[in-house]
Every structure is written in structure tokens, then in C-alpha cells.
Amino acid sequence: MDQSIRAIHEKVKGASVFVQALKQEIGKVIVGQEYLIERLLIGLLADGHVLLEGVPGLAKTLAVRTLARAIETHFQRIQFTPDLLPADLIGTMIYSPKEGQFTVKKGPIFTNLLLADEINRAPSKVQSALLEAMQEHQVTLGENTYPLNEPFLVLATQNPIEQEGTYPLPEAQVDRFMLKLKINYPTRDEERLILDRMTTGQSIDIKPVITPKEILSARTIVNEIYVDDKLKNYVLDLVFASRYPDKYKLDSMKTLVAYGASPRATICMIQAAKAYAFLQGRGYVTPEDVKAVGPDVLRHRVLLTYEAEAENTTSEQIVQRLFAAVEVP
């Protein structure tokens, strides 16, 4: 191992000690769901927003609330509803007759961790109000622009689109989520533990184990994690294969994919792979890291044609075929 890589590796091993303590605190409330917890931490470390999709009752909201309690930080939860207005989210300008001028009333978006609960139950004008905040970490009210607190992270939950009373998210907003997670039912043994834990009527005490300053420090180290040029080319091959499948011997996919992944997907996959390596206590990224986070980065960025929908082909299946076809370095 190269000397500089070894130095980063040692730095990561020292800096990632808090990960286990954070997982233990979250584990006091959340049973199982290791995939969910790990991906939430990846979003936190890689400065990437996370979209959680699953049927109601799978502890999506509870997991985010518990993560916020385990961090000494500001947390806001917004319940998205059909009658929600953009001003309810970002704030507004209020005129004061006494002073004869407008004053700024900041909305709940001015926080560190924002839980957008059931985000697809609000119309697109409200969802679009998040765009500037998610990408540029700032909000414009009137003539002035206000920076958001760092770290700033949007953790959104949504029920599947086929559920009644939901709106599909705009593609521009979906692309701003680094990861989209598919949350499944717990196992029988896990559900028994949930039953025993949640029916006692006793509150569970969660202690903060990390501060925002420590998170920002950990992000700096995550950015230093080594990624070999071969792995960078591997990520590029995966993304380009989603855009031009015929060039990667995936001719059958050409009629199924309307639009491939955006350049943001390339950046997100590398950043998420670095964060995943950090969680493993490593100072370098392996192909397994890319394979672990790749589906979460790509599944919401591959848009299908009507022909694919007619054949009941999902973006999940397309992504699986991409990883099977592209050669691993």
C-alpha cells in the first residue's frame, strides 16, 4: 500500500470510531434495518440527500427521528400534505404596518436535518421549493439570499406512487437526492423484537454521540479517501452504459431506457462509495463499495420508456443488468 494511502487509511480508522456508537444509539429504537441505517449515515457523511420509499409502517420516519436524536443538532419535521404551500416550507416576507417595512420569517427549512415526511403527498410547486436549498444550501426570500446551516441534509420519505393521494416527484428534484432507498418488511424474528420493544409503553432514551462540527470534520476526511483511476473509469462505464446501452453490448436495453443517469450520478457514486469505505474503516475505495451503493444512486436516475412499462420492466432490473454487463476492474 502506498505511503499516502496508508496515512489516509490510519486517519479514517481513527476518525470512524463514532460510527459504532452512533449505530448502537439508533439500534436502541430501530430493530434490524441495517441497510437503512447505513445508507442514512452515508448521506450524512457524503453530504447527500436521501429519499426513502416504502409502504407505511416500516419505521422510515422513526429511523430519521432517531438519527437526529443521536446527533447534537437542529431537527425539523414537515408533514407534506396537498394543501401545503411553499411559504410553509421556506418562509416568507411579512409586512409590518408599525415599522412600514417587510421582515423575514424563516421557515422550518432553516435547520440541520430536515425530515420531509411523505414528500409525494404535496403538489409539485411545494416539492420544487426544495430545489435551491438541496442543491445550493441556500434560500431566496424576496431580494435576499440566506445560507442554510451546515450540515444541511434533507431526508425524505415517500409511499409508493400507486398509493392513493400521491404525486410523482419532478425529475429535477429526484435527481438531487444522492440515494433512493427501497425499504422492505422486517423478518419474522425482527418483527417479534419490534413487538416486544414497542408495546411496553416505556420511552427509550437516546443520547447524542456526535456534534455537527465532528460531522463536518469527518466529511473532510471522507473527501480524502483514495479512489483509483480504474475505479473512476468503472463508475463512468456504469453511467455511460445507462445512456448508451448499445455501446456496452446491451442492445436489448436501448428501447427500454428513455434517459440514462446524469453527471450528478457519477459524482454521487464516487462520494457515496467513499462514505461507504469510511463506514468500513478504510482509506480507499474497492469495487465492492461501488457495487454496494451503485443501485441506490442509479435506481431513480434511469428513466424508462413506455415500452419498458408495458413489459413490466423496472429501473431496478435495468440497473442490475448494467452491473452484470460492465466489467469490474
Stockholm file with secondary structure:
# STOCKHOLM 1.0

chainA/1-329         MDQSIRAIHEKVKGASVFVQALKQEIGKVIVGQEYLIERLLIGLLADGHVLLEGVPGLAKTLAVRTLARAIETHFQRIQFTPDLLPADLIGTMIYSPKEGQFTVKKGPIFTNLLLADEINRAPSKVQSALLEAMQEHQVTLGENTYPLNEPFLVLATQNPIEQEGTYPLPEAQVDRFMLKLKINYPTRDEERLILDRMTTGQSIDIKPVITPKEILSARTIVNEIYVDDKLKNYVLDLVFASRYPDKYKLDSMKTLVAYGASPRATICMIQAAKAYAFLQGRGYVTPEDVKAVGPDVLRHRVLLTYEAEAENTTSEQIVQRLFAAVEVP
#=GR chainA/1-329 SS CCHHHHHHHHHHHHHTHHHHHHHHHHHTTCCSCHHHHHHHHHHHHHTCEEEEECCTTSSHHHHHHHHHHTBTSCEEEEECCTTCCHHHHHEEEEEETTTTEEEEEECTTSSSEEEEETGGGSCHHHHHTTHHHHHHSEEEETTEEEECCSSCEEEEEECCTTSTTCCCCCHHHHTTEEEEEECCCCCHHHHHHHHHHHTSCCCCCCCCCBCHHHHHHHHHHHHHSBCCHHHHHHHHHHHHHHHCGGGGTCGGGTTTEEECCCHHHHHHHHHHHHHHHHHTTCSBCCHHHHHHHHHHHHTTTCEECHHHHHTTCCHHHHHHHHHHHSCCC
#=GC SS_cons         CCHHHHHHHHHHHHHTHHHHHHHHHHHTTCCSCHHHHHHHHHHHHHTCEEEEECCTTSSHHHHHHHHHHTBTSCEEEEECCTTCCHHHHHEEEEEETTTTEEEEEECTTSSSEEEEETGGGSCHHHHHTTHHHHHHSEEEETTEEEECCSSCEEEEEECCTTSTTCCCCCHHHHTTEEEEEECCCCCHHHHHHHHHHHTSCCCCCCCCCBCHHHHHHHHHHHHHSBCCHHHHHHHHHHHHHHHCGGGGTCGGGTTTEEECCCHHHHHHHHHHHHHHHHHTTCSBCCHHHHHHHHHHHHTTTCEECHHHHHTTCCHHHHHHHHHHHSCCC
//
